[in-house]
């Protein structure tokens, strides 16, 4: 395998907080469905990030490229912090009535089963596929002002922008590890199909179950307005869906979608000299 290009995969020690009453019940711009969707996705992250770390770390001893070894270290560090910060958010959402603990428990059981039944390369293939989903959603959030507007000015906006930046920074790491250890194109495509069924199926079912426990779901006007907004969501756009599908293209690589300028802009916006999240960085 040829050497991977240099990439900045920096571990930022951040801390976010959610004082009681700082989030309204439907914290995603008052939208019913998207508030539940984001809660479900956030609930998946802690155990999902642990699975990603295990899958990549399993092969870390076989990586010989010094640049990729450095990126693997950054990837693991970033994912550890992501999991921790989403656990904090999930506890807040649970206190607000979202069943994040139930989603977390289901994901934990499912991924433990995957650890037992799937060979290492298949687990790594699933990780690379799911990283493509997170990077695509992340770059949609960082690119589209409509997506950013949904999050208002809450701490949820801050944690998701930071998470999105780092997902884009390390989007090729698991993929490059997969190729470095001999992962095939056939398995790459197959694991993407399997990961898609699992991710989309769980997201849809868990969101419906979460909404059924929310009294606002039974308000026809609220529900209809939220369905209309969902159909116009930038996260369901034709362009985004095409980018997800592009993973199945022969020779695909995450760097085919160059985010160099996007990353430079958001690093400066969030963590530059006047970065809006500098006060969330833990002191050394």
N, C-alpha and C positions, 0 to 999 in steps of 0.2 A: 504494500500500500504506500502511495506517495505521502509525503508529510502533509499534515493538515496546516492550513493557514493560521497565522497568529490571530487570536481573539481575546478580548478582555472579558474574563469571567470572574468578576470581583465579588467577594463575599462582603456584604454590608450588614453590620450588626445593628439592626433596627429594632425599635420597640413601638408598638402602637397601643393605644388605650381607648376605651369606650366608656366614659363616665355614664352612670345611670341616667337615662332620659336623653342622651345625646343623639339617639337614633329613633326616628318615628317608626311605627309598626311596619309600614311598607316603604322601606328606606331607599329603594331604587326609584326615585322620582315619583313616589306615590303609586307605582305600578304594582298591581297584585301579582301577576304571573312572574315577572322578572325578579321581584323580591324573593319569591320562593325558588326560582331557578338558581339565582346567585347563592342562596343559602344552601341548596343541595350541592352545588359545585364546590363551595367552600368546605362543606362537610366531607367531601371526597378527598380533599387535598392531603390532610395529615398522613393517613395510611397509604394513600397513593404515592406521596413523595417518598415514604419509607421503602415502598416496593421499588421505585425507580432507583433509589440509592443502592439497595441490595443487588438489583439486576446489573448495574454498572460496576459496582465494587467487586462483584464476583469475578470479573475479568480484568480488574485493574493490574494484577500481576503480570498479565500477558501483553500489556501495552508497552511498546518500546520507543515510540515517538515521544521525545521530551516535551514537545508542545502539547500533544494530546494528553500526556500524563498530567501536565499542569492544568489543563482545562478540566480534566476529570476531578481533580482536587477542588477546583472552583465550583464545579457542578454540584458535588456532594455538599460542600459548605452552603451554597445557596439553597439547596433543597432542604437542608436541616432547618434553616431559618424560616423558610416558607411554611414548613409544617408547624413549627412552633407558633408563628404569628396567626396562622389560620385556626389553630386550637383556641387561641385567645378570642378571635372573632366568633368562632363557633359557640363558645360558652356564652357570649353575649347574645347571639341569635337564639340559642336555646332558652335563655331567660325571657326572651321576647315571644316565645311560643313556637319557634321553628324546631322541628324534630331532628336537629343536626346529630344528636347522639345516636339515633337509630340508624341513620345513613352511615355514620362512622363505623358502627358495629358491623353492619352488613358488609361494608368494603373490607374491613379487617378480616372477616371470615372468608370472603371470596378470594382475597389475595393470598391468604395463608394456604388455601386450596391450590391456587396457581403455583405457589412456591413448591408444593409437594408434587404436583402432577406434570408441570411443564419443564422441559429441559432448559438449560441456561440460555441458549441462543434464542429460544422462543420467548422467554421472559424479557430478554433484551430487545427482541423485535417488537413486543408489545410496548415496551418503554419508549422506543423510538417513535412508534406510531402515535402514542398518546402525547408525546412531546410535540409532534406536528400539530395536533389539535390545540394544545395550549399556546404554542407559538403563533398559530394563525389567529386565534381569538385575541391574544395579547397585542399583536400588531394591528388588528382591527381597532382595538381600544385606543392604541397610541396614535393611530392615523385619523380616525373618524371623529370629528367634533360631536356628532350626534351620540356616539357611544359614550363619550366623556360626559356629555350633558346629563345622561341618565343618572349619573352618580352624584350630582349636585356638589356640595362642598363638605361632605361628611368624611369621617375617618375611613369609611369603607372605600371611598374614592382613593384616598391616599394609599391604603394597603394594596388595592388592585392595580394602581398605576405602578407602584414599586414592583409588585409581583410580575406585572406585564413586562416591564423593562428587563428584568432578569430572565424571564422565560425566553425573550428574544435573544438575549446575550448568549444563552447556553443551548439554543435550539438545535444545534448540530452535534452536540457532544455525544449523546447516546447513539445517534445515527453513525457517527464516525467510529465509535467503539464497536458497534455491530459489524461494520465493514472490516475493521481491523482484525476481528477474531474469526473472520470467515463466514459471516452471515450471508446467505444467498438472496438473490432477488426474489426467487419464488417464495421463500419463507417471509421475506419482508412484506410482500403483498398479502400473503395469507394472514399474517398476524395483524395487519391493518384492518382487514375485514373483521376478524374476531374482536379486536379492540373496539371497533366502531359499534358493533352490535352490543357489546357490553356497556360502553359508555353511554350511547344514546338510549338504550333500553332502560338503564338504571336512572338516567336523568329524567326521562319522561315519567316512569312509574313513580319514582320518589317525589317528583314535583306534584303529581296528581294527589298522592297520598298526603303530602304536606298541605296542599290547598284544601283538601276535604276537612281538615281540622281548623280551618280559618273561617270565621263567620262571614268575612267579606266576600268569600267565594259564592255565597248564596244570594248576593245582591246582583240581580241580572244586569243592571247598568254598569256596575263596576267590572263585572266579568266580561261583558261585551266590549267595553272600552279597552280592557287589557288585551283581549284577543285581537282587536283591530291594531293596537300598537305593536303587538308581537309580529304580526304579518309584515309590518314595515321596519322591523328591527334591523339595524346594520349587521347584527350577528347571525341573521338568516339570509343575508343578501346573496344574489346569484354569484357575485364575484368571490365571496368567502367560500361558498359551497364548491365552486370550481377549484379553488386553491386546495381545499381539503382533498378533493378527488385526484388532484395532480400527483399526490403521493404514489399512486399506482402507475405512474408513467415510468417506462424503462429509463434507467439512468438518473432518476430524480435525486436531488440533493437539497437539503434545507437552505443552503446558501444560494440556490437559484433565485430566491426572493431576498434581494440585497437590502439589508436594513441598516447599513452603515450610517447614513445621514440621520435616519430616524433615531437610532440609538444615541448618536452624538447630541441631538437636540434634547432628548429626554434625560440624558445624564446631566446635562447642564441645567435643565429645568428643575430637576428633583434634587440633585446633589452637587451642583456647581457652587461657585462662591456665594451666590444668593439663592441657593436651592431651597425649594419649598419644604423639603423633608429633612433638611440638615438637623433640625431639632429632634428628629426621631432617631438619629444615630446614637447608639450607646457610646458613652465616653470610653476611651481606651483604658 
